Amino acid sequence: MRNEAPKNIWNLNLFKGKVCFITGGSGTICSKQAEELVKLGCSVSIIGRNEQKVLETVKRLTLLSGESTTIEEKIKVIGIPNIDVRDPSSLHKAVSTTVDKLGRIDFVIAGAAGNFISDFNHMSTNAFKSVVDIDLLGTFNTVKACYDQLVLNKGSVIFVSATLHYYGVPFQCHVGAAKAGVDALCRSLAVELGTVGIRVNAIAPGAIDGTEGFARLAVGDGKTGGKSPIERFTEKIPLQRLGSVMDIANATIFLFSDAASYITGTVMIVDGGFWHMGNFNSYPLYPDVLKNRLLEKKKPLKPKI
């Protein structure tokens, strides 16, 4: 059984001359998507709120693009920081800058997301709304801003979703609600925009090693039997390994490639089969820790997103 994601399996000029617009582009998953696209000849526009992270990602990818001697055309990497996907005007400016500097937009990855751990009792209305606004409204705003370029170039869109809404997951009602909306938006836009040549799909990552989301959820209850929480978690995944950001990047490349030219409106689950297991029916903090939290009388948590 393969214990890691395959690498170097794609034609190095697969996306020569293409341009990808990536929100959340400096995040753990999206920066890897960008990296692998660059390796295949695609220029990228990294969109994010945190200026330092955006510039660091651009610097790293620019060095990578300069090392790609097998690519027949110059690859460009630009970064546009201080962009909030909840603000349509901000996104429209980012699109204009991207087209001015890179000439076009062929691919869009809507990856900007907000997440934190909170039970219902401690979650404020604003905290819930902020995640829905970033994940769902932000995804809508991103496609809206890129729409003219997508029509012009018969482009392809990928939403970064999740599997948390496939069943009830404690501490994640805000994310589950937002990502359920993202999946519904994917299917609706696939039906509408397919008529003008635009494909819209989503990728739903499962437990991806090295991501903040997984680190928050892979917690233990002290009853590990000598095994770490991550080891116990991994044992429940049918493919017996955690996912990697390379797994998500490979799914991204496939969906953007001509091999997926007849695929639209699909949510590609990349989780090693984990969601079929019911996942959180044995969540270590359920029900005792959760119940204690629900009965506490405390001020709502302020999300750090």
C-alpha positions in Angstrom: 0.0 0.0 0.0 1.3 3.5 -0.9 2.1 5.4 2.2 2.4 8.9 0.6 1.0 10.9 -2.2 2.6 10.3 -5.6 4.8 13.1 -7.0 6.1 14.1 -10.4 3.4 12.3 -12.3 2.2 15.2 -14.6 3.5 16.6 -17.9 5.7 19.5 -16.9 4.2 21.8 -19.6 0.6 20.8 -18.7 -0.5 24.4 -17.8 1.9 26.4 -20.0 0.5 29.9 -20.5 -2.3 29.5 -18.0 -3.0 31.8 -15.0 -4.6 30.8 -11.7 -6.2 33.3 -9.2 -6.0 31.8 -5.7 -7.8 33.2 -2.6 -6.3 32.0 0.7 -3.2 31.4 -1.5 -0.7 31.7 1.4 -2.5 29.0 3.5 -1.1 25.5 4.0 -3.3 23.7 1.4 -3.6 26.5 -1.2 0.1 27.4 -1.2 0.8 23.8 -2.1 -1.8 23.9 -4.8 -0.1 27.0 -6.2 3.4 25.4 -5.9 2.4 22.4 -8.0 0.6 24.5 -10.6 3.8 26.6 -11.0 5.8 23.5 -11.5 3.5 22.7 -14.4 3.9 26.1 -16.1 1.0 28.0 -14.6 1.4 31.6 -13.5 -0.3 32.3 -10.2 -1.8 35.3 -8.3 -1.7 34.8 -4.6 -4.6 36.5 -2.8 -4.7 36.9 1.0 -5.3 39.2 4.0 -2.0 38.7 5.7 0.7 40.7 3.9 3.7 39.0 5.4 2.4 35.5 4.5 1.4 36.5 1.0 4.8 38.0 0.3 6.7 35.0 1.8 4.6 32.7 -0.4 5.3 34.8 -3.5 9.1 34.8 -2.7 9.2 31.0 -2.3 7.2 30.4 -5.5 9.2 32.9 -7.5 12.4 31.1 -6.6 10.7 27.8 -7.6 9.5 29.2 -10.9 13.1 30.3 -11.7 14.3 26.8 -11.2 11.8 25.3 -13.7 14.2 25.0 -16.7 11.9 22.4 -18.4 9.0 24.9 -18.9 9.0 26.5 -22.3 7.4 29.8 -21.2 8.2 32.2 -18.4 6.2 31.6 -15.2 5.1 34.6 -13.2 4.1 34.8 -9.6 2.4 37.8 -8.0 0.9 38.5 -4.6 -1.9 40.8 -3.7 -2.2 41.1 0.1 -4.8 42.9 2.3 -7.7 41.4 0.3 -10.8 40.4 2.3 -13.1 38.1 0.3 -16.1 39.4 2.1 -15.6 42.7 0.3 -16.5 42.5 -3.4 -14.7 45.7 -4.4 -11.5 44.4 -2.8 -11.7 41.3 -5.0 -12.5 43.2 -8.1 -9.4 45.3 -7.6 -7.4 42.1 -7.1 -8.8 40.6 -10.4 -7.9 43.8 -12.3 -4.4 43.8 -10.9 -4.0 40.1 -11.9 -5.2 40.7 -15.4 -3.0 43.8 -15.8 0.1 41.9 -14.6 -0.5 38.4 -15.9 -2.8 39.0 -18.8 -5.7 36.7 -18.1 -7.3 34.3 -15.6 -8.0 30.7 -16.6 -8.3 29.0 -13.2 -9.8 30.1 -9.9 -9.3 28.4 -6.5 -11.6 29.8 -3.8 -9.7 28.7 -0.8 -10.1 31.5 1.7 -11.6 30.1 4.9 -12.0 30.8 8.6 -12.1 28.2 11.3 -11.8 27.8 15.0 -13.0 25.3 17.6 -16.1 26.2 19.6 -19.2 24.5 21.1 -22.6 26.1 20.5 -22.8 27.6 24.0 -19.6 29.6 23.6 -20.1 30.7 20.0 -21.4 34.2 19.4 -23.7 35.1 16.5 -20.8 37.2 15.0 -18.4 34.4 15.3 -20.8 32.1 13.4 -21.5 34.7 10.8 -17.8 35.5 10.2 -17.1 31.9 9.1 -20.2 31.8 6.9 -19.3 35.1 5.4 -15.6 34.2 4.7 -16.3 30.6 3.5 -19.6 30.9 1.6 -20.1 34.5 0.7 -16.4 34.9 0.0 -16.5 32.0 -2.4 -19.5 33.6 -4.2 -17.7 36.9 -4.3 -14.6 35.3 -5.8 -16.4 33.7 -8.7 -18.4 36.9 -9.2 -15.2 39.0 -9.5 -13.5 36.5 -11.9 -16.6 35.9 -13.9 -15.8 37.9 -17.0 -12.3 36.3 -17.3 -13.8 32.9 -16.8 -16.3 33.4 -19.6 -13.7 34.8 -21.9 -11.3 31.9 -21.3 -13.8 29.1 -20.7 -12.2 28.7 -17.3 -12.4 26.3 -14.5 -13.1 26.9 -10.8 -12.3 24.8 -7.7 -13.9 25.5 -4.3 -12.0 24.2 -1.2 -14.7 22.5 0.9 -14.6 20.0 3.7 -16.3 16.8 5.0 -17.5 18.2 8.3 -21.1 18.7 7.1 -21.6 15.1 6.0 -22.6 14.2 9.6 -22.9 16.0 12.8 -19.5 17.1 14.1 -19.3 18.7 17.6 -17.4 22.0 17.9 -17.8 22.6 14.1 -21.4 23.7 13.5 -20.3 27.0 11.9 -17.9 25.3 9.5 -20.3 22.6 8.7 -23.0 25.1 7.8 -20.7 27.2 5.7 -19.2 24.3 3.7 -22.6 22.8 3.1 -23.4 26.1 1.4 -20.2 25.9 -0.6 -21.1 22.5 -1.9 -24.6 23.7 -2.9 -23.1 26.7 -4.6 -20.7 24.5 -6.5 -23.6 22.4 -7.9 -25.8 25.3 -8.8 -23.0 27.3 -10.5 -21.9 24.1 -12.4 -25.4 23.9 -13.9 -25.6 27.6 -14.7 -22.1 28.4 -15.8 -21.6 25.2 -17.8 -23.7 26.7 -20.5 -21.0 29.3 -21.1 -18.1 26.8 -20.9 -17.1 27.2 -17.3 -16.6 24.2 -15.1 -17.1 24.4 -11.3 -16.0 21.7 -8.9 -15.0 21.4 -5.3 -12.4 19.4 -3.4 -13.3 18.2 0.1 -10.1 17.4 2.1 -10.2 15.0 5.0 -7.5 14.7 7.7 -4.6 16.5 6.1 -1.3 16.3 8.0 0.3 19.6 8.9 -2.8 21.8 8.6 -4.2 23.9 11.4 -7.6 22.4 11.0 -6.4 18.9 11.6 -4.2 19.9 14.5 -7.3 21.4 16.2 -9.4 18.4 15.7 -6.9 15.6 16.4 -7.1 15.8 20.2 -7.2 13.1 22.8 -9.1 12.3 26.0 -6.1 10.9 27.9 -7.2 7.3 27.1 -4.8 6.6 24.3 -3.5 3.1 25.3 0.0 4.3 24.7 -0.8 5.7 21.2 -0.9 9.4 20.3 -4.2 10.9 19.3 -2.9 11.2 15.7 -2.0 7.4 15.7 -5.5 6.5 16.9 -7.0 8.9 14.4 -5.0 7.4 11.5 -6.0 3.8 12.4 -9.7 4.7 11.5 -8.8 5.9 8.0 -9.3 3.0 5.5 -6.1 3.8 3.6 -4.2 3.8 7.0 -2.4 7.1 6.5 -3.1 10.8 6.9 -3.6 12.8 3.8 -1.0 15.3 2.6 -1.2 18.6 0.9 0.2 16.8 -2.2 -2.9 14.7 -2.3 -5.0 17.9 -2.6 -2.6 19.4 -5.1 -2.9 16.2 -7.3 -6.7 16.4 -7.2 -6.4 20.1 -8.2 -4.2 19.4 -11.2 -6.6 16.6 -12.4 -9.7 18.8 -12.1 -8.0 21.7 -13.9 -6.6 19.4 -16.6 -8.3 18.4 -19.9 -8.6 14.9 -18.4 -11.5 16.4 -16.3 -13.0 18.3 -19.2 -16.4 16.5 -18.8 -16.5 16.8 -15.0 -18.4 19.6 -13.4 -20.6 20.0 -10.3 -18.6 17.3 -8.5 -17.3 17.5 -5.0 -14.2 15.4 -5.0 -13.6 13.9 -1.5 -9.9 13.4 -0.7 -9.9 11.7 2.7 -8.7 8.1 2.3 -12.3 6.9 2.7 -12.6 8.3 6.2 -16.0 9.9 5.8 -17.5 6.5 5.2 -16.5 5.5 8.7 -18.8 8.0 10.3 -15.7 9.7 11.6 -16.8 11.5 14.8 -19.1 8.8 16.2 -16.2 8.0 18.5 -14.8 11.6 18.9 -12.7 11.5 22.1 -14.3 14.7 23.5 -17.8 13.5 23.0 -20.0 13.5 25.0 -18.4 14.3 28.4 -16.1 17.2 27.6 -18.7 18.7 25.2 -21.5 18.4 27.8 -19.4 20.2 30.4 -18.7 23.0 27.9 -22.4 23.3 27.0 -23.4 23.7 30.7 -20.7 26.3 31.5 -21.7 29.9 32.0 -19.0 31.9 30.2 -18.7 34.7 27.7 -18.6 33.6 24.1 -15.2 33.0 22.6 -13.8 35.6 20.2 -12.6 33.8 17.0 -9.1 34.5 15.8 -9.7 34.5 12.1 
